[in-house]
C-alpha cells in the first residue's frame, strides 16, 4: 500500500490536480493528487493479483486516485461473480461522477441476464453513484439488440433530487433516442419524465451527432417551458 501511494504522489501533476478538482465539486480538493487517467490505467495493469486484492479490501480510500485505481482493478477481474462481489463492496464508497463513469468491467456483458438482476438491486439503492452506475450499465449494454421498453421504464421510475442521478437519466434518454427512437419518443411526447430530466435529455439529444436534423427540430418543439 505504501508503494501505491508513493507511485501516486510521484506521478501527481499540480496543474491537472486543479483542473480535475474543479470538475468534481463533490470531492474535497485535498483528496485529489492529480494523476492522469492513462498513467493510472497503465499502473493498474502492472499490479499483481495479491496486491490488488489487498488494496481493494482497504476501504475507504484516502485519495480520489486510489478510488480510480480501485475501479480499474475491478475492470481486470475475469470472473463474473468475483466482479459483482468487488462492485458490491466498492460502489457504496464512490463519491463522484468521474470514478463512477470510468468503471466499465468487460466481464459484465458476458452474462446479461444475471447483470440485469444486479442492475435491479443497484438502481434501487440509496447511494447516488450506485444508482448512476446502474443507469449507465443499462445505457452501455441494453440499448441495442438487447433493448426492452421495460428497461427504459426502470430508468424513468427513478425519482431523485440528486443532480448526478438526474443527469444520468437525461443522458440515458438522450442516447436511447438515437438507438430506439420509436420506443423512446413517447416518453417526451407524453411528458413521462421529470421536467428537468425531460429538458436536459432534449438538449443533449439535440447536441448529438447520432440524431437526424429533422428529429432534432421536432424535439425542440417538445421542450417544456414549465410544469
N, C-alpha and C positions, 0 to 999 in steps of 0.2 A: 504494500500500500504506500509505503514511503517512496518507493521508486516511481510509482504512478504520479504522485503529487510533484515529485522532483521534475519529471518529464513535463508535466503541465505548466509549471512555473518557468521552466527553461524555454518553453515554446509560446509563452504569452506575448501578445502584441498590444501595447498600450493604446494605440490608435484604434485598433479593432475592438478592444475592450469597451472603449467609449461608444463606438458605433453600435456594437451589438447590444450593449446595455440600454441604449436609447430605444431600441426596438422591443424591449421586454419590460414594460412597466410593472409587471407582477414580480420581477426578480430584483432582490437587493443588489445594487451595483457592486457591493463588496464581494458578492459571490461569483462575479464574472472575472475570469483571468484573461481572456482574450485569445484563446487558441482557435485557430481556423478549423473549420469542419474537415477539409481534406487531410489535414495533419492528424486530427483525432481518428478519422476512419483508418488511416494507414497504421496508426499506433495500435488500434483495436485488433487489427489482423495479426499483429506480432505477439499478442498476449497469449500465453499458454492456458490450457483449459483449467488447470487447478487454480491459477492466479485469478482467472476470470470468475470462477465460482466463488472464491473467497471475496473478491471485490463486490460481486453482485449481492452478497449477503450483508454487506456493511452499509445498511440503510438506517437513517437517511444520509446522503452525501452532503459534504460541506459546500462544494462548488458546482456551479452550473455546468462546467465542462465535465465534471465527474458524472453528472446525470446524462449528458450526451454520450459519454463513453459507455456508460451502462446500456443505453439504448442501442448503440452499435454492437455491443457484445451480445445482446439479445438477438439481433439480426443474424448472428453467426450460428445460432443454435439450429441444428439439423433435425431434431426430433420434435414433432408437433406437441406432444404432451408436455415435454420439458419447456418448450417455448411458452405455452399457455401458463404454466406454473410461474415462470420467470416474469411474465407480464402481470399476472395477478399480484405478485409481490411488489413490483416496481410502480405500476400505474398510480396507486394512491399517493406516491411521493412526487409525481410530475407536477410542476407548478408553473409551466409556461408553454406557450403555443409552439415554440421552436423545437424543444425537445420532443413534444407530442407528435408534431407533424413530420419530424425527420425519421421516426422509427417505423420501419417497413419490413418486418421479417418475411422473407420469401416463403418460408415453410408454411405459412398460414394458408396460402392459396391451394395447398395440396389436399385439403380436406374441407371443402366449403360448407358441407352440412354441419360438421362439428364447429366450424368457425362461427356459423350463424347462431348457434346456441350460446357461444361466448359473447357475441355481439349483443344478444338479448340481455345478458347479465350486465354488461358494461354500460349499455345505453340507459339502463335504469339506475345507474349509480348516482350517489350524491356528490361525487367528485367531478369537478368541472372538466378536467383533462382526460378522465376516463371516458366520459360521455363524448367529448370531442374526438377521442381516438376511435370510439365505436362508429361514429358517423363517418369518419374518414375511411374506415375499413369498408363500409357499405359503398362509399364513393369509389374506392380503388378497385374493389373486387366484384361488385354486383350491379354495375350499370350497363354491362354488355350483354352477352348471350344468357347470363345467369340472372338477369333482372326480373323481378316480380314487383307488381304495384304495391304489394304488402310491405316491401322494404322501404319504399318512399313513405308509406303510411307510418312506419316506425319513426322515421326522422321527423315527419310532420307532427307527430304526437308528443315530441319532446317539448316541454314548457320550461323556460328558464329565464331569469333576469340577467344571466351572465353573458357578457359581451362575447367571450371566446367560444361559447356554445352557440349563440345566435349567429355568429359569423360563419361557423362551420355549417350550420343548417343552410344558410344562404349560399355558401359555396357548393354544397351538395346539390341544391335545386338548380342553381345556375348550370352546373356541369350536367346534371340529369336532363336538362332541357336540350342539350346538344346531342345526347345519346338516345333519349327516349321522349321525343317531343310530344307525341300523341298522348302518352300516359301522363306526362308531367304538366302540360299546358293547363289542364283543368284546375290544378292547384292555384293557378294565378287567376284564371277567369272566374272561378267560384270563390275566391278570397279565402282559401283554406289555411293560409299561413298567417302568423302574426304580422302586423303591418310593417314592422321594421325589417323582418326577415324577407317578406314579400318584396319590398322596395330594394333592399340590398341585393337580393338574388337577381332582380331585373337589371340593376346596374352592372353587376358582374357578368351577366349573360350578354348584355349589350357591348361589353368590352371584349368579349371572347371572339377569337378568330374562327371558332368551330360553328358558330351560329350564322345562318344566312342573313343578308341585309334586310330582306323583307320580313323575316321573323323578328329582327331587332326593332323594326319600325312598329310592328304590331305590339310587341312587349311594351314599347314606350307608351302606348295608349292605355295599358293596364296599370300603370303606376298609380299608387294611391296618394291622394293629397291629404286625406285624413280618414280616420275610422273611429 
